[in-house]
Every structure is written in C-alpha cells, then in structure tokens.
Amino acid sequence: MNKLRVYLAVDLGAGSGRVLAGLYDGKTLELREMNRFPSESFQAKDGWHWNFTALLSGIKKGIALALEEFGGQVVSVGVDTWGVDYGLIDAQGQLSGQPFQYRDKRTDGMMESAFARMSKREIYKRTGIQFMFFNTLYQLLAENHHGQKLSERSQTLLFIPDLVNYFLTGRKVIERSIASTSQLLDAGSRNWDHGLLAAMDIPPSLLGELVEAGTTLGNFQPELVEEIGGAQVKVIAVGGHDTASAVAGVPAMEDEPVFLSSGTWSLMGRELNSPVLTEESFQAGFSNEGGVLGTTRFLKNISGMWLLQECKRSWDVRGEILDYAELVARAEKEKGCASRIDPDAKEFQAPEDMPSAIVDYCLKSGQAAPRTPGEFTRVILESLALKYAEVKTSLETVTGKKVSKMYIVGGGSQNSLLNQLAADAMDCEIVAGPVEATSLGNILMQMVAAGEIKCLQEGRTLVAESFAVKTYKPDLA
C-alpha cells in the first residue's frame, strides 16, 4: 500500500479564499477542503484595501486544521492568488499598511500618465501585457502621485502570494508568473524591464529576486511553527497567479490547450511556448502572461461572474436573497429579454449598484431593461457567451490556429447554462471542469518540486484520471 502524501493548496480569489488538501496515494489525487473564508476588503480614508490580516488568519487556520488531521503526511504548502495587487514591506520587515484593492479609484488617470512617459505601443512591445487600469504599473504610478515617492522609502514590494510566502517562511522573493501580471516584466527575458522602471520612476530596488514556480522557499518560520506546528513542512513557490495555476491544472492531453478560467474574471487564451508581440496582438489587446515551466499564457481578460456577483450583493442587501443555483434556474426559464451588454464596458468596472448600471446601459443603448433577477442573470450570461465568441475569433486570428475545443475551469465551470450558451456562441466543444483546477495546478507544481511527477503533461494526466469533467457540444438548431 502506497504511503499517503498531502499537499496543501492555498488559493485566494477576489471573492473568497480556501485551503485545500491534495491527498495523493501514488495513483490518484483527491481534494479535501480544510477552510474557506471571505476575501474581505474595506474602505479607508485613502481608498479600498484588502484585509490581509484576516486573509492570513484564514490561511493559518486552514493549515493548522490540515496538520491536525494529517500530521507528518503534509509535505508542502503552495500559495496562489489574483494578480497585480501587492503589499509593501518596510525597513523593519513589517507590512506597511493593508494592500490596496485593485478596483480602487486611485489609478484614475494613471494610464494616461504612463503613456506620456512611454508610448502605449512601446510598453506593449516590452511587456506584452494587456492594458488594464489596475495593472501594478498604474498602481505604482498612483503611489508616487498621491503620496510620498517610492524612491524615498526603503521598502520591498511583494505580490499577494509572495507576501503570504514571506509571512510563512521569511523569504522575500517574487514568483515569475505573478510578476508578469504587473506590466513591469520584459516579455522576452522574463526579467524586470529596467528601462521601463526608469521611465516610470519606479526604483528597481523595490522589486526583488524572481524565482520559478516549483522553487522550494524553505520551511515555516519558528514563530509559525510555535503557533500552528508543521516544523518540517516546506513552502513551494507555485504558479503564484491563480490563472497560471488554473491553466496548469487543465486536464488537456493535447499540446497548446485553449482554456477559459471562469470566475470573478474570465480569462480566455491558449498556452504557448513563447510570447506573441505582433501588431495584431497589440491591437486585439491580448496579454502574454507567464505560465509554469517556461510556458506563456496568451490570453485576454474578460469581466466574468463579477457582474452577477455584484447583482447578487445588491439583491442580498435589499432582502431578495437567492443563491447562484436559483438564479441560473430562473435564467433558464427567461427567454424573452433580448437585451445585451458589453461585460467589459467601463460602466461595469466598479459601480455603486450593478443592477442599476445594467438598466442604465440598456436604456441608453435603446434596449429593454431587465426587471427580475432571472432576466438580469439571463442578460449577463448570454452577453458573456457572446463576448467569449468575439474573443475566440480574435484568438484564432492572432495566433492563426483554429479552436475546436476549449477547457473551462474554475467556479464558472459549474454553470451549465453558461457553458451551453458558450458552446453555442463559439461553435466549439466545451470540456468543463474540474472546478478546483487552480488548486490542482498549485498542487502539481508542489509535486514537481517533490519529484513526485516529472512534467506538466504527467500532472495533467493525473488530473484527468482523478476528476470527472462534463462535455458540452454546440446546439446550433
């Protein structure tokens, strides 16, 4: 009988965080949830922040519960999170305030400020990253613009997964896939672009050593061992960006799989061996983000379930509390509201009330406004499916490669209505699942570090053999 090995995946999303235990018996993987907690944010005088203290507390609780249940069978821990956000460490090694939340309005006008220093085309030529108002580049310009200049502070920047790793191990390093979301990394060398940093007045000393996914960072710090145990538990730098881990966990057998990571954000793209920095890629707004084991995630960000999440939040406040399953069930019965929205429209980036923003958008564009939660949900899901089709066509054009199959992973892979609408709109086969592909990709890189598996394809085969998926064919009748 094979000895059980347990790998802990810390997966922080913009909506919630979780600690999952990956149980490996030498043949198959099984996931077990140890702790789930909200990703809390709060508004202070200077803007919106993440409650990193609460996040870290939820993480430590999950690890402690796993250690209590599995003891010495726990091999290692890996951390992945959303991209772009960071914390600043002061000269005493302490966190200098709670990290800003990426949707905070402090970045208003910062893209224009960046383009005055270096052209938009040149920034893309260097970094290959899609222009999003919340990229770390524009957050750092906001730091310089609104407060004491970064060059006057003796601080270290760590992205959120690296910040967690620092509090676990004491090591201040940055994993390369999370660094690539910043729009500060050279797309070719995958190192910091010092010319860009100089143009933007960002001190290179702020940005530390880059490491690859699969790097062993060390064991828990002594004070953490005293608090929760786990003296010999290693911490591994995995694909720190949650999409990097999600793509690693795609159960694909073919080379260069096409993926859609479906959650608060939808990220559609193709795994490639090198970046695409053409004029066509620039005009189409694709990103060349770092993947694990030297791969490139050639993708485009699409506003995903954020719209429905924010609608639900508004309805909850008003006392109309419906879970997502009920909302989807109601949407399946709604076929009369033919209104469509652009999920990526500026009006939906951070509205005070999402349902009102959708109503205003529909009325201004001469369409009937949805009235019931079922109608709102239907409009959102059908609009997302149409957006997916648009991005798929663009992906085919820019890469010159036809898409006949797409892997949808993440929480959105459970949404059967959206999956079928997407298959119909894109006219391609959809393979949905596993839901926890991000945690699985996280665990696979820990297994690579442990010598348990040798390559990404071996890991993907393990995922395919361990977890069920559901296939959707286009219904074009």
Secondary structure as GFF3:
##gff-version 3
##sequence-region A 1 477
A	DSSP	beta_strand	5	12	.	.	.	ID=ss1
A	DSSP	beta_strand	16	24	.	.	.	ID=ss2
A	DSSP	beta_strand	29	38	.	.	.	ID=ss3
A	DSSP	beta_strand	41	44	.	.	.	ID=ss4
A	DSSP	beta_strand	47	50	.	.	.	ID=ss5
A	DSSP	alpha_helix	52	70	.	.	.	ID=ss6
A	DSSP	three_ten_helix	71	73	.	.	.	ID=ss7
A	DSSP	beta_strand	74	80	.	.	.	ID=ss8
A	DSSP	beta_strand	86	89	.	.	.	ID=ss9
A	DSSP	three_ten_helix	105	107	.	.	.	ID=ss10
A	DSSP	alpha_helix	110	117	.	.	.	ID=ss11
A	DSSP	alpha_helix	120	127	.	.	.	ID=ss12
A	DSSP	alpha_helix	136	146	.	.	.	ID=ss13
A	DSSP	three_ten_helix	150	152	.	.	.	ID=ss14
A	DSSP	beta_strand	156	159	.	.	.	ID=ss15
A	DSSP	alpha_helix	160	169	.	.	.	ID=ss16
A	DSSP	beta_strand	174	175	.	.	.	ID=ss17
A	DSSP	alpha_helix	176	179	.	.	.	ID=ss18
A	DSSP	three_ten_helix	180	182	.	.	.	ID=ss19
A	DSSP	alpha_helix	194	199	.	.	.	ID=ss20
A	DSSP	three_ten_helix	204	206	.	.	.	ID=ss21
A	DSSP	beta_strand	210	211	.	.	.	ID=ss22
A	DSSP	beta_strand	215	219	.	.	.	ID=ss23
A	DSSP	alpha_helix	222	228	.	.	.	ID=ss24
A	DSSP	beta_strand	234	237	.	.	.	ID=ss25
A	DSSP	alpha_helix	242	248	.	.	.	ID=ss26
A	DSSP	beta_strand	258	262	.	.	.	ID=ss27
A	DSSP	beta_strand	265	272	.	.	.	ID=ss28
A	DSSP	alpha_helix	279	284	.	.	.	ID=ss29
A	DSSP	beta_strand	287	290	.	.	.	ID=ss30
A	DSSP	three_ten_helix	292	294	.	.	.	ID=ss31
A	DSSP	beta_strand	296	303	.	.	.	ID=ss32
A	DSSP	alpha_helix	306	317	.	.	.	ID=ss33
A	DSSP	alpha_helix	324	333	.	.	.	ID=ss34
A	DSSP	three_ten_helix	346	348	.	.	.	ID=ss35
A	DSSP	alpha_helix	354	364	.	.	.	ID=ss36
A	DSSP	alpha_helix	373	399	.	.	.	ID=ss37
A	DSSP	beta_strand	405	409	.	.	.	ID=ss38
A	DSSP	three_ten_helix	411	414	.	.	.	ID=ss39
A	DSSP	alpha_helix	416	426	.	.	.	ID=ss40
A	DSSP	beta_strand	429	432	.	.	.	ID=ss41
A	DSSP	alpha_helix	437	449	.	.	.	ID=ss42
A	DSSP	alpha_helix	456	466	.	.	.	ID=ss43
A	DSSP	beta_strand	470	472	.	.	.	ID=ss44
###
